[in-house]
Amino acid sequence: METPVLIIGGGPVGLAVAGDLAWRGMPSMLIERSDGAVRQPKMDMVLVRTMEICRRWGIVPEIEGSGYNRAHVQDNVWVTALAGGYELGREAFPNCIDEQCPPQSPQKRERAPQNFFDPALARWVRGFEQVDLRYQTEILDFTQDDTGVTATIRDMKSGETQEVRAKYLIGCDGAGSFVREKLGITMTGNPVLTYTTNVVFRSRDLESIQDIKLAYRYIFVDEEGTWATLVAIDGRDHFRFSLVGGRDKRQLTDDELIAAVRRAVGRDCDIEIVSTMPWTRRELVADSYGENRVWLVGDSAHQLSPTGAFGMNTGIQESVDIAWKLEACLRGWGGPNLVATYETERKPVAVRNVAEAARNLARMLETRTSKPPAEIFMPGPTGDAARKTYGDWYTERMSHEWFTLGIQLGYRYDDSPICVPDDTTPPPFDAANYIQSSHAGVRAPHVWLADGRSTLDLFGKGFVLLRIGKDAPEASALVEAAAARHVPLSVVALDEPEVTRVYEKSLVLVRPDGQVAWRGDALPADALGLVDRVRGA
């Protein structure tokens, strides 16, 4: 059997790689060991950049309608218990229906837990005839050479094995990646931040018996500090309780876990356990993202605490980065150095996001080293005053996790060999805030156009040269150079004041992934040299 790209792992990132390739007209085979059902949703927030990518794919309505109760309250709150306890502080947010898009994007974040998000992606992927999607199929071995990869796969139901020849193999097979292990790639960082156990359960009466005003996420604090969290998975009767341990590993029984849930609730309640899962928060990045014909994407390349919701969203960005480069090389116009820039561009972003997630966790767990004052658990005016002081401090510390638009949209590829910087300085990075810019390596800015489209709607399937303003230079030399190298390039003329203001230059070249490759007020003398650089030649 032959396929241009063999993808190992059918979680959200593997599905995104297959889907983006298919959206570009490129076939692939995707294999996944499981049956595709999500019994332990590990993620629940689809951040702004991922929703922009879903907009490009045309599946925003599917994500918004995937099953989560979008009218459910989205507040984050820190409490001593839900019933008979105290609220210490709260960060209020609009529900998913009422929340507005940030001015820098045509999209807003969306609550779509993995048990909703993955099936929505899978339905989209199944709609492409280019994708050979196989569940309950595992990889047994692979070897690579200068022209491709030979892999042995096995149908786990029938036991039948097959040999697959692919031009590229992409490992999206998670934290315990077989692909990473086979390549002998090690990881650097902290292998254990905490041992945590999740309990997914259903309860019809939980929200009706609590004294605390409804929220999406509850963080529980006792005399020893922060010890657990609870989130509303579907915004109805489906919840995920996380018992946040320390660095000492211990196996908990179902009875112990049920007792912990009821302790957090504050009184007895009806609980139907759906599944339990012990897991480890880590702070790790692969020392290499791959080599030659085999590359790692998503959790196989980095593992991080979910504090900030950066994990899956970082992987989706990676899927788009590598997919256009694979397509370019498979179609013959990508240069010999193009795919290797995937690591150059994406690894620094992962290092930053992994570290930021760990800092968010550390802020949440500061209460363990600096114990809460005893007064916050006492009734009366003294307790009220102590709770106000402590809650304000906790709220300020946790705000770093809630406000991360700079992380979501502000990633850029400063050292990429396929981006051509000018002599200006891009805006400084700020995790919370995001200033749009058209500097080389950044996400091309969003501006609403007079016809109702976003500038982001112009990008995706090839390079786009924006000619901005009525006096923008003529661009035929670059068009001819792209044609000579068979690089897909379209030219779009825009003469709108806000585009001129935000994009700053008369000519801006945007890559298929929506990042800026080059900008200037005149074409370079060597247009062919520019094309060769941005295509990795």
One Martini backbone bead per residue (centre of mass of N, CA, C, O) as a GRO file, in nm:
protein
  537
    1MET     BB    1   0.099   0.034   0.017
    2GLU     BB    2   0.015   0.381  -0.061
    3THR     BB    3   0.119   0.709   0.073
    4PRO     BB    4   0.212   1.022   0.130
    5VAL     BB    5   0.071   1.014   0.432
    6LEU     BB    6   0.145   0.898   0.762
    7ILE     BB    7  -0.073   0.889   1.043
    8ILE     BB    8  -0.016   0.882   1.399
    9GLY     BB    9  -0.301   0.948   1.532
   10GLY     BB   10  -0.665   1.036   1.620
   11GLY     BB   11  -0.672   1.294   1.736
   12PRO     BB   12  -0.697   1.626   1.694
   13VAL     BB   13  -0.418   1.651   1.551
   14GLY     BB   14  -0.435   1.423   1.344
   15LEU     BB   15  -0.697   1.527   1.215
   16ALA     BB   16  -0.577   1.802   1.130
   17VAL     BB   17  -0.366   1.699   0.935
   18ALA     BB   18  -0.557   1.544   0.748
   19GLY     BB   19  -0.754   1.779   0.691
   20ASP     BB   20  -0.554   1.988   0.575
   21LEU     BB   21  -0.454   1.815   0.346
   22ALA     BB   22  -0.732   1.765   0.213
   23TRP     BB   23  -0.802   2.067   0.175
   24ARG     BB   24  -0.538   2.064  -0.027
   25GLY     BB   25  -0.558   1.769  -0.187
   26MET     BB   26  -0.415   1.561   0.016
   27PRO     BB   27  -0.333   1.255   0.083
   28SER     BB   28  -0.407   1.008   0.351
   29MET     BB   29  -0.316   0.815   0.643
   30LEU     BB   30  -0.506   0.719   0.939
   31ILE     BB   31  -0.408   0.591   1.259
   32GLU     BB   32  -0.589   0.422   1.540
   33ARG     BB   33  -0.613   0.233   1.822
   34SER     BB   34  -0.880   0.323   1.874
   35ASP     BB   35  -1.238   0.386   1.829
   36GLY     BB   36  -1.267   0.720   1.898
   37ALA     BB   37  -1.362   0.735   2.173
   38VAL     BB   38  -1.439   0.974   2.441
   39ARG     BB   39  -1.394   0.920   2.797
   40GLN     BB   40  -1.152   1.149   2.846
   41PRO     BB   41  -1.162   1.471   2.850
   42LYS     BB   42  -0.867   1.679   2.818
   43MET     BB   43  -1.027   1.903   2.665
   44ASP     BB   44  -1.229   2.237   2.629
   45MET     BB   45  -1.055   2.469   2.481
   46VAL     BB   46  -1.102   2.682   2.202
   47LEU     BB   47  -0.905   2.890   2.074
   48VAL     BB   48  -0.877   3.148   1.862
   49ARG     BB   49  -0.681   3.028   1.648
   50THR     BB   50  -0.837   2.767   1.607
   51MET     BB   51  -1.097   2.909   1.508
   52GLU     BB   52  -0.962   3.030   1.260
   53ILE     BB   53  -0.900   2.757   1.132
   54CYS     BB   54  -1.194   2.662   1.125
   55ARG     BB   55  -1.279   2.885   0.935
   56ARG     BB   56  -1.108   2.796   0.697
   57TRP     BB   57  -1.252   2.504   0.692
   58GLY     BB   58  -1.575   2.552   0.760
   59ILE     BB   59  -1.643   2.455   1.100
   60VAL     BB   60  -1.773   2.644   1.311
   61PRO     BB   61  -2.067   2.537   1.339
   62GLU     BB   62  -1.978   2.254   1.441
   63ILE     BB   63  -1.844   2.355   1.703
   64GLU     BB   64  -2.083   2.519   1.821
   65GLY     BB   65  -2.279   2.241   1.766
   66SER     BB   66  -2.142   1.982   1.929
   67GLY     BB   67  -2.297   2.002   2.256
   68TYR     BB   68  -2.256   2.239   2.418
   69ASN     BB   69  -2.372   2.457   2.663
   70ARG     BB   70  -2.360   2.793   2.567
   71ALA     BB   71  -2.532   2.910   2.830
   72HIS     BB   72  -2.323   2.854   3.022
   73VAL     BB   73  -2.142   2.936   3.265
   74GLN     BB   74  -1.782   3.082   3.267
   75ASP     BB   75  -1.685   3.092   3.539
   76ASN     BB   76  -1.432   3.144   3.784
   77VAL     BB   77  -1.389   2.968   4.105
   78TRP     BB   78  -1.309   3.002   4.460
   79VAL     BB   79  -1.339   2.743   4.710
   80THR     BB   80  -1.432   2.529   4.984
   81ALA     BB   81  -1.739   2.474   4.888
   82LEU     BB   82  -2.053   2.429   4.749
   83ALA     BB   83  -2.167   2.328   5.031
   84GLY     BB   84  -2.113   2.514   5.313
   85GLY     BB   85  -1.933   2.727   5.185
   86TYR     BB   86  -1.689   2.946   5.031
   87GLU     BB   87  -1.636   3.234   4.853
   88LEU     BB   88  -1.328   3.390   4.742
   89GLY     BB   89  -1.358   3.405   4.417
   90ARG     BB   90  -1.396   3.574   4.081
   91GLU     BB   91  -1.415   3.511   3.721
   92ALA     BB   92  -1.594   3.671   3.486
   93PHE     BB   93  -1.788   3.536   3.208
   94PRO     BB   94  -1.922   3.491   2.927
   95ASN     BB   95  -2.094   3.319   2.743
   96CYS     BB   96  -2.078   3.170   2.429
   97ILE     BB   97  -2.301   3.358   2.311
   98ASP     BB   98  -2.209   3.655   2.437
   99GLU     BB   99  -1.940   3.650   2.346
  100GLN     BB  100  -1.690   3.843   2.209
  101CYS     BB  101  -1.485   3.939   1.985
  102PRO     BB  102  -1.193   4.030   1.938
  103PRO     BB  103  -1.051   4.288   1.755
  104GLN     BB  104  -0.818   4.073   1.634
  105SER     BB  105  -1.084   3.894   1.552
  106PRO     BB  106  -1.340   3.686   1.395
  107GLN     BB  107  -1.296   3.522   1.663
  108LYS     BB  108  -1.374   3.305   1.931
  109ARG     BB  109  -1.382   3.131   2.179
  110GLU     BB  110  -1.453   2.774   2.258
  111ARG     BB  111  -1.664   2.537   2.408
  112ALA     BB  112  -1.507   2.203   2.332
  113PRO     BB  113  -1.488   1.923   2.429
  114GLN     BB  114  -1.343   1.635   2.319
  115ASN     BB  115  -1.623   1.477   2.295
  116PHE     BB  116  -1.693   1.702   2.067
  117PHE     BB  117  -1.447   1.783   1.889
  118ASP     BB  118  -1.354   1.516   1.762
  119PRO     BB  119  -1.616   1.437   1.610
  120ALA     BB  120  -1.622   1.691   1.435
  121LEU     BB  121  -1.354   1.638   1.292
  122ALA     BB  122  -1.420   1.351   1.187
  123ARG     BB  123  -1.655   1.432   1.005
  124TRP     BB  124  -1.487   1.614   0.825
  125VAL     BB  125  -1.274   1.407   0.734
  126ARG     BB  126  -1.480   1.196   0.610
  127GLY     BB  127  -1.554   1.403   0.367
  128PHE     BB  128  -1.282   1.297   0.254
  129GLU     BB  129  -1.140   1.099   0.005
  130GLN     BB  130  -0.827   1.140   0.091
  131VAL     BB  131  -0.905   0.979   0.357
  132ASP     BB  132  -0.761   0.707   0.545
  133LEU     BB  133  -0.957   0.592   0.810
  134ARG     BB  134  -0.817   0.402   1.098
  135TYR     BB  135  -0.932   0.212   1.337
  136GLN     BB  136  -0.788  -0.019   1.523
  137THR     BB  137  -0.481   0.075   1.452
  138GLU     BB  138  -0.135  -0.018   1.437
  139ILE     BB  139   0.202   0.031   1.497
  140LEU     BB  140   0.505  -0.169   1.474
  141ASP     BB  141   0.685  -0.033   1.236
  142PHE     BB  142   0.982   0.156   1.107
  143THR     BB  143   1.140   0.293   0.812
  144GLN     BB  144   1.394   0.507   0.669
  145ASP     BB  145   1.468   0.709   0.383
  146ASP     BB  146   1.527   0.934   0.129
  147THR     BB  147   1.209   0.870   0.004
  148GLY     BB  148   1.095   0.732   0.284
  149VAL     BB  149   0.845   0.510   0.437
  150THR     BB  150   0.832   0.195   0.617
  151ALA     BB  151   0.533   0.036   0.738
  152THR     BB  152   0.386  -0.151   1.006
  153ILE     BB  153   0.052  -0.267   1.026
  154ARG     BB  154  -0.243  -0.332   1.250
  155ASP     BB  155  -0.532  -0.504   1.282
  156MET     BB  156  -0.690  -0.545   1.593
  157LYS     BB  157  -0.928  -0.739   1.502
  158SER     BB  158  -0.782  -0.942   1.281
  159GLY     BB  159  -0.442  -0.921   1.274
  160GLU     BB  160  -0.368  -0.782   1.026
  161THR     BB  161  -0.095  -0.715   0.816
  162GLN     BB  162   0.081  -0.421   0.682
  163GLU     BB  163   0.239  -0.246   0.420
  164VAL     BB  164   0.364   0.094   0.419
  165ARG     BB  165   0.414   0.353   0.181
  166ALA     BB  166   0.577   0.670   0.250
  167LYS     BB  167   0.696   0.989   0.238
  168TYR     BB  168   0.550   1.043   0.523
  169LEU     BB  169   0.573   1.059   0.889
  170ILE     BB  170   0.327   1.130   1.150
  171GLY     BB  171   0.350   1.196   1.502
  172CYS     BB  172   0.026   1.179   1.697
  173ASP     BB  173   0.086   0.968   1.970
  174GLY     BB  174   0.164   1.122   2.214
  175ALA     BB  175   0.328   1.092   2.511
  176GLY     BB  176   0.383   0.765   2.431
  177SER     BB  177   0.547   0.772   2.172
  178PHE     BB  178   0.654   0.553   1.934
  179VAL     BB  179   0.797   0.738   1.733
  180ARG     BB  180   0.991   0.874   1.930
  181GLU     BB  181   1.123   0.615   2.036
  182LYS     BB  182   1.225   0.508   1.761
  183LEU     BB  183   1.410   0.772   1.717
  184GLY     BB  184   1.542   0.851   2.006
  185ILE     BB  185   1.386   1.081   2.147
  186THR     BB  186   1.422   1.319   2.378
  187MET     BB  187   1.340   1.493   2.687
  188THR     BB  188   1.297   1.824   2.825
  189GLY     BB  189   1.252   1.867   3.182
  190ASN     BB  190   0.959   1.803   3.372
  191PRO     BB  191   0.811   1.490   3.444
  192VAL     BB  192   0.696   1.616   3.736
  193LEU     BB  193   0.447   1.810   3.885
  194THR     BB  194   0.188   1.612   3.896
  195TYR     BB  195  -0.037   1.398   4.043
  196THR     BB  196  -0.344   1.304   3.879
  197THR     BB  197  -0.709   1.262   3.915
  198ASN     BB  198  -0.977   1.166   3.721
  199VAL     BB  199  -1.342   1.233   3.738
  200VAL     BB  200  -1.603   1.114   3.554
  201PHE     BB  201  -1.939   1.249   3.596
  202ARG     BB  202  -2.277   1.214   3.698
  203SER     BB  203  -2.525   1.481   3.792
  204ARG     BB  204  -2.848   1.602   3.860
  205ASP     BB  205  -2.798   1.771   4.161
  206LEU     BB  206  -2.549   1.952   4.196
  207GLU     BB  207  -2.647   2.249   4.115
  208SER     BB  208  -2.899   2.249   4.322
  209ILE     BB  209  -2.720   2.213   4.608
  210GLN     BB  210  -2.564   2.460   4.580
  211ASP     BB  211  -2.449   2.780   4.711
  212ILE     BB  212  -2.290   2.844   4.478
  213LYS     BB  213  -2.252   3.013   4.221
  214LEU     BB  214  -2.238   2.952   3.914
  215ALA     BB  215  -1.996   2.769   3.711
  216TYR     BB  216  -1.740   2.615   3.538
  217ARG     BB  217  -1.498   2.660   3.746
  218TYR     BB  218  -1.365   2.489   4.031
  219ILE     BB  219  -1.163   2.585   4.313
  220PHE     BB  220  -1.012   2.411   4.581
  221VAL     BB  221  -0.982   2.519   4.929
  222ASP     BB  222  -0.780   2.451   5.204
  223GLU     BB  223  -0.561   2.441   5.468
  224GLU     BB  224  -0.339   2.329   5.235
  225GLY     BB  225  -0.489   2.430   4.982
  226THR     BB  226  -0.487   2.338   4.671
  227TRP     BB  227  -0.674   2.018   4.562
  228ALA     BB  228  -0.907   2.096   4.341
  229THR     BB  229  -1.127   2.036   4.054
  230LEU     BB  230  -1.422   2.163   3.863
  231VAL     BB  231  -1.609   2.074   3.564
  232ALA     BB  232  -1.831   2.150   3.295
  233ILE     BB  233  -1.847   1.960   3.023
  234ASP     BB  234  -2.171   2.021   2.911
  235GLY     BB  235  -2.361   2.215   3.094
  236ARG     BB  236  -2.525   1.993   3.282
  237ASP     BB  237  -2.436   1.655   3.402
  238HIS     BB  238  -2.122   1.681   3.325
  239PHE     BB  239  -1.815   1.594   3.498
  240ARG     BB  240  -1.479   1.712   3.612
  241PHE     BB  241  -1.264   1.570   3.846
  242SER     BB  242  -0.958   1.701   4.007
  243LEU     BB  243  -0.701   1.545   4.183
  244VAL     BB  244  -0.440   1.729   4.317
  245GLY     BB  245  -0.144   1.635   4.358
  246GLY     BB  246   0.180   1.551   4.376
  247ARG     BB  247   0.504   1.386   4.357
  248ASP     BB  248   0.340   1.152   4.480
  249LYS     BB  249   0.257   0.830   4.407
  250ARG     BB  250  -0.094   0.713   4.400
  251GLN     BB  251  -0.347   0.480   4.447
  252LEU     BB  252  -0.691   0.516   4.384
  253THR     BB  253  -0.997   0.459   4.482
  254ASP     BB  254  -1.325   0.494   4.425
  255ASP     BB  255  -1.397   0.567   4.716
  256GLU     BB  256  -1.192   0.799   4.741
  257LEU     BB  257  -1.303   0.968   4.504
  258ILE     BB  258  -1.592   1.005   4.604
  259ALA     BB  259  -1.511   1.141   4.869
  260ALA     BB  260  -1.376   1.386   4.731
  261VAL     BB  261  -1.620   1.493   4.585
  262ARG     BB  262  -1.801   1.529   4.843
  263ARG     BB  263  -1.612   1.724   4.983
  264ALA     BB  264  -1.637   1.948   4.767
  265VAL     BB  265  -1.944   1.978   4.781
  266GLY     BB  266  -2.045   1.923   5.114
  267ARG     BB  267  -2.238   1.681   5.027
  268ASP     BB  268  -2.452   1.465   4.946
  269CYS     BB  269  -2.461   1.294   4.619
  270ASP     BB  270  -2.530   1.214   4.303
  271ILE     BB  271  -2.310   0.955   4.159
  272GLU     BB  272  -2.184   0.876   3.822
  273ILE     BB  273  -1.937   0.693   3.713
  274VAL     BB  274  -1.759   0.683   3.406
  275SER     BB  275  -1.448   0.770   3.475
  276THR     BB  276  -1.096   0.705   3.526
  277MET     BB  277  -0.771   0.905   3.551
  278PRO     BB  278  -0.447   0.881   3.571
  279TRP     BB  279  -0.204   1.156   3.577
  280THR     BB  280   0.063   1.369   3.434
  281ARG     BB  281   0.222   1.650   3.492
  282ARG     BB  282   0.417   1.837   3.254
  283GLU     BB  283   0.761   1.972   3.136
  284LEU     BB  284   0.798   1.904   2.796
  285VAL     BB  285   1.052   1.880   2.531
  286ALA     BB  286   1.166   1.791   2.248
  287ASP     BB  287   1.485   1.779   2.116
  288SER     BB  288   1.326   1.671   1.866
  289TYR     BB  289   1.093   1.679   1.575
  290GLY     BB  290   1.290   1.523   1.380
  291GLU     BB  291   1.355   1.351   1.053
  292ASN     BB  292   1.329   1.394   0.728
  293ARG     BB  293   1.037   1.174   0.722
  294VAL     BB  294   1.000   1.228   1.046
  295TRP     BB  295   0.735   1.365   1.261
  296LEU     BB  296   0.633   1.572   1.533
  297VAL     BB  297   0.297   1.616   1.683
  298GLY     BB  298   0.223   1.747   1.968
  299ASP     BB  299   0.250   1.542   2.245
  300SER     BB  300   0.508   1.407   2.119
  301ALA     BB  301   0.666   1.705   2.155
  302HIS     BB  302   0.471   1.795   2.403
  303GLN     BB  303   0.429   1.858   2.766
  304LEU     BB  304   0.151   1.996   2.962
  305SER     BB  305  -0.021   2.183   3.144
  306PRO     BB  306  -0.369   2.279   3.136
  307THR     BB  307  -0.288   2.564   3.235
  308GLY     BB  308  -0.445   2.744   2.955
  309ALA     BB  309  -0.504   2.559   2.699
  310PHE     BB  310  -0.233   2.487   2.505
  311GLY     BB  311  -0.198   2.205   2.390
  312MET     BB  312  -0.394   2.152   2.147
  313ASN     BB  313  -0.354   2.436   2.020
  314THR     BB  314  -0.058   2.395   1.950
  315GLY     BB  315  -0.107   2.146   1.766
  316ILE     BB  316  -0.280   2.287   1.551
  317GLN     BB  317  -0.065   2.480   1.454
  318GLU     BB  318   0.131   2.255   1.366
  319SER     BB  319  -0.047   2.121   1.152
  320VAL     BB  320  -0.041   2.367   0.958
  321ASP     BB  321   0.261   2.400   0.922
  322ILE     BB  322   0.320   2.106   0.804
  323ALA     BB  323   0.109   2.071   0.575
  324TRP     BB  324   0.208   2.284   0.366
  325LYS     BB  325   0.494   2.160   0.342
  326LEU     BB  326   0.414   1.885   0.241
  327GLU     BB  327   0.262   1.973  -0.008
  328ALA     BB  328   0.495   2.123  -0.145
  329CYS     BB  329   0.681   1.871  -0.172
  330LEU     BB  330   0.476   1.678  -0.317
  331ARG     BB  331   0.440   1.895  -0.564
  332GLY     BB  332   0.756   2.029  -0.602
  333TRP     BB  333   0.793   2.343  -0.471
  334GLY     BB  334   0.943   2.255  -0.240
  335GLY     BB  335   1.215   2.273  -0.068
  336PRO     BB  336   1.471   2.094   0.098
  337ASN     BB  337   1.422   2.293   0.375
  338LEU     BB  338   1.121   2.315   0.460
  339VAL     BB  339   1.039   2.095   0.674
  340ALA     BB  340   1.264   2.173   0.887
  341THR     BB  341   1.115   2.447   0.974
  342TYR     BB  342   0.917   2.333   1.174
  343GLU     BB  343   1.109   2.330   1.418
  344THR     BB  344   1.215   2.620   1.409
  345GLU     BB  345   0.925   2.743   1.459
  346ARG     BB  346   0.777   2.552   1.690
  347LYS     BB  347   0.958   2.497   1.936
  348PRO     BB  348   0.963   2.783   2.074
  349VAL     BB  349   0.660   2.783   2.129
  350ALA     BB  350   0.652   2.537   2.312
  351VAL     BB  351   0.845   2.636   2.529
  352ARG     BB  352   0.670   2.876   2.610
  353ASN     BB  353   0.399   2.725   2.675
  354VAL     BB  354   0.505   2.526   2.883
  355ALA     BB  355   0.607   2.742   3.083
  356GLU     BB  356   0.338   2.893   3.124
  357ALA     BB  357   0.178   2.654   3.237
  358ALA     BB  358   0.363   2.610   3.484
  359ARG     BB  359   0.315   2.890   3.608
  360ASN     BB  360   0.014   2.858   3.649
  361LEU     BB  361   0.035   2.621   3.842
  362ALA     BB  362   0.212   2.758   4.056
  363ARG     BB  363   0.002   2.971   4.130
  364MET     BB  364  -0.222   2.772   4.222
  365LEU     BB  365   0.001   2.626   4.439
  366GLU     BB  366   0.098   2.844   4.646
  367THR     BB  367  -0.097   2.755   4.885
  368ARG     BB  368   0.098   2.519   4.988
  369THR     BB  369   0.337   2.710   5.097
  370SER     BB  370   0.111   2.939   5.148
  371LYS     BB  371  -0.104   2.922   5.367
  372PRO     BB  372  -0.405   2.968   5.451
  373PRO     BB  373  -0.588   3.145   5.644
  374ALA     BB  374  -0.798   3.052   5.898
  375GLU     BB  375  -1.020   3.282   5.865
  376ILE     BB  376  -1.156   3.182   5.586
  377PHE     BB  377  -1.321   2.943   5.764
  378MET     BB  378  -1.480   3.168   5.910
  379PRO     BB  379  -1.729   3.315   6.046
  380GLY     BB  380  -1.804   3.631   5.979
  381PRO     BB  381  -1.643   3.932   5.955
  382THR     BB  382  -1.356   3.824   5.974
  383GLY     BB  383  -1.389   3.618   5.747
  384ASP     BB  384  -1.480   3.812   5.525
  385ALA     BB  385  -1.220   3.981   5.519
  386ALA     BB  386  -1.024   3.747   5.460
  387ARG     BB  387  -1.159   3.655   5.196
  388LYS     BB  388  -1.118   3.914   5.040
  389THR     BB  389  -0.811   3.927   5.050
  390TYR     BB  390  -0.751   3.643   4.943
  391GLY     BB  391  -0.925   3.650   4.684
  392ASP     BB  392  -0.778   3.886   4.545
  393TRP     BB  393  -0.506   3.746   4.528
  394TYR     BB  394  -0.596   3.495   4.369
  395THR     BB  395  -0.716   3.643   4.125
  396GLU     BB  396  -0.455   3.778   4.033
  397ARG     BB  397  -0.291   3.517   3.985
  398MET     BB  398  -0.507   3.374   3.785
  399SER     BB  399  -0.521   3.582   3.544
  400HIS     BB  400  -0.291   3.460   3.369
  401GLU     BB  401  -0.477   3.221   3.262
  402TRP     BB  402  -0.728   3.388   3.130
  403PHE     BB  403  -0.515   3.604   2.989
  404THR     BB  404  -0.390   3.494   2.643
  405LEU     BB  405  -0.370   3.639   2.357
  406GLY     BB  406  -0.064   3.636   2.307
  407ILE     BB  407  -0.041   3.328   2.294
  408GLN     BB  408  -0.258   3.271   2.071
  409LEU     BB  409  -0.147   3.513   1.846
  410GLY     BB  410   0.179   3.596   1.918
  411TYR     BB  411   0.316   3.408   1.748
  412ARG     BB  412   0.658   3.374   1.616
  413TYR     BB  413   0.924   3.357   1.345
  414ASP     BB  414   1.217   3.498   1.391
  415ASP     BB  415   1.426   3.238   1.293
  416SER     BB  416   1.327   3.196   1.013
  417PRO     BB  417   1.448   3.107   0.690
  418ILE     BB  418   1.141   3.175   0.546
  419CYS     BB  419   1.178   3.461   0.669
  420VAL     BB  420   1.180   3.825   0.592
  421PRO     BB  421   1.322   4.068   0.741
  422ASP     BB  422   1.339   4.379   0.855
  423ASP     BB  423   1.447   4.693   1.023
  424THR     BB  424   1.225   4.628   1.226
  425THR     BB  425   1.033   4.616   1.531
  426PRO     BB  426   0.847   4.423   1.693
  427PRO     BB  427   0.634   4.372   1.911
  428PRO     BB  428   0.618   4.287   2.217
  429PHE     BB  429   0.580   4.031   2.419
  430ASP     BB  430   0.244   3.935   2.547
  431ALA     BB  431   0.049   3.711   2.701
  432ALA     BB  432  -0.223   3.894   2.730
  433ASN     BB  433  -0.141   4.072   2.484
  434TYR     BB  434  -0.229   4.201   2.141
  435ILE     BB  435  -0.037   4.319   1.866
  436GLN     BB  436  -0.071   4.401   1.559
  437SER     BB  437   0.118   4.274   1.270
  438SER     BB  438   0.346   4.254   0.958
  439HIS     BB  439   0.571   4.096   1.037
  440ALA     BB  440   0.787   3.868   0.998
  441GLY     BB  441   0.627   3.561   1.129
  442VAL     BB  442   0.347   3.656   1.166
  443ARG     BB  443   0.030   3.694   1.200
  444ALA     BB  444  -0.189   3.800   1.002
  445PRO     BB  445  -0.399   4.044   1.010
  446HIS     BB  446  -0.707   4.157   1.124
  447VAL     BB  447  -0.960   4.282   0.890
  448TRP     BB  448  -1.235   4.440   0.805
  449LEU     BB  449  -1.417   4.439   0.522
  450ALA     BB  450  -1.651   4.584   0.319
  451ASP     BB  451  -1.769   4.279   0.238
  452GLY     BB  452  -1.734   4.114   0.539
  453ARG     BB  453  -1.459   4.025   0.543
  454SER     BB  454  -1.165   3.889   0.628
  455THR     BB  455  -0.835   3.880   0.577
  456LEU     BB  456  -0.818   3.575   0.662
  457ASP     BB  457  -0.998   3.476   0.409
  458LEU     BB  458  -0.743   3.497   0.197
  459PHE     BB  459  -0.610   3.251   0.339
  460GLY     BB  460  -0.429   2.903   0.272
  461LYS     BB  461  -0.366   2.761  -0.041
  462GLY     BB  462  -0.150   2.994  -0.066
  463PHE     BB  463   0.002   3.249  -0.170
  464VAL     BB  464  -0.023   3.604  -0.069
  465LEU     BB  465  -0.040   3.919  -0.230
  466LEU     BB  466  -0.052   4.232  -0.095
  467ARG     BB  467  -0.199   4.526  -0.232
  468ILE     BB  468  -0.163   4.840  -0.068
  469GLY     BB  469  -0.322   5.067  -0.205
  470LYS     BB  470  -0.337   5.278  -0.485
  471ASP     BB  471   0.008   5.286  -0.492
  472ALA     BB  472   0.088   5.011  -0.539
  473PRO     BB  473   0.303   4.811  -0.653
  474GLU     BB  474   0.399   4.631  -0.898
  475ALA     BB  475   0.397   4.240  -0.926
  476SER     BB  476   0.504   4.069  -1.178
  477ALA     BB  477   0.782   3.957  -1.088
  478LEU     BB  478   0.668   3.770  -0.864
  479VAL     BB  479   0.473   3.609  -1.036
  480GLU     BB  480   0.690   3.496  -1.229
  481ALA     BB  481   0.866   3.358  -1.016
  482ALA     BB  482   0.650   3.166  -0.907
  483ALA     BB  483   0.592   3.026  -1.179
  484ALA     BB  484   0.883   2.914  -1.221
  485ARG     BB  485   0.834   2.741  -0.931
  486HIS     BB  486   0.527   2.655  -0.887
  487VAL     BB  487   0.403   2.874  -0.702
  488PRO     BB  488   0.133   2.955  -0.528
  489LEU     BB  489  -0.010   3.275  -0.644
  490SER     BB  490  -0.185   3.555  -0.521
  491VAL     BB  491  -0.344   3.870  -0.595
  492VAL     BB  492  -0.437   4.140  -0.367
  493ALA     BB  493  -0.632   4.428  -0.373
  494LEU     BB  494  -0.614   4.699  -0.122
  495ASP     BB  495  -0.832   5.002  -0.045
  496GLU     BB  496  -0.816   5.041   0.293
  497PRO     BB  497  -0.748   5.218   0.569
  498GLU     BB  498  -0.716   4.986   0.783
  499VAL     BB  499  -0.519   4.817   0.625
  500THR     BB  500  -0.299   5.029   0.596
  501ARG     BB  501  -0.251   5.068   0.900
  502VAL     BB  502  -0.195   4.766   0.993
  503TYR     BB  503   0.013   4.672   0.753
  504GLU     BB  504   0.208   4.942   0.663
  505LYS     BB  505   0.253   4.811   0.385
  506SER     BB  506   0.226   4.766   0.035
  507LEU     BB  507   0.369   4.477   0.075
  508VAL     BB  508   0.231   4.141   0.148
  509LEU     BB  509   0.350   3.817   0.227
  510VAL     BB  510   0.149   3.521   0.249
  511ARG     BB  511   0.113   3.225   0.372
  512PRO     BB  512  -0.070   2.930   0.392
  513ASP     BB  513  -0.081   2.970   0.727
  514GLY     BB  514  -0.090   3.307   0.774
  515GLN     BB  515   0.198   3.398   0.758
  516VAL     BB  516   0.451   3.617   0.733
  517ALA     BB  517   0.721   3.640   0.492
  518TRP     BB  518   0.686   3.942   0.368
  519ARG     BB  519   0.785   4.299   0.343
  520GLY     BB  520   0.705   4.613   0.156
  521ASP     BB  521   0.740   4.904  -0.075
  522ALA     BB  522   0.913   4.701  -0.252
  523LEU     BB  523   1.049   4.510  -0.461
  524PRO     BB  524   1.287   4.312  -0.499
  525ALA     BB  525   1.534   4.261  -0.726
  526ASP     BB  526   1.511   3.946  -0.629
  527ALA     BB  527   1.240   3.762  -0.677
  528LEU     BB  528   1.349   3.471  -0.697
  529GLY     BB  529   1.494   3.474  -0.423
  530LEU     BB  530   1.240   3.507  -0.253
  531VAL     BB  531   1.096   3.251  -0.341
  532ASP     BB  532   1.319   3.053  -0.255
  533ARG     BB  533   1.313   3.120   0.044
  534VAL     BB  534   0.998   3.069   0.113
  535ARG     BB  535   1.036   2.753  -0.010
  536GLY     BB  536   1.319   2.626   0.095
  537ALA     BB  537   1.587   2.690  -0.124
   0.00000   0.00000   0.00000
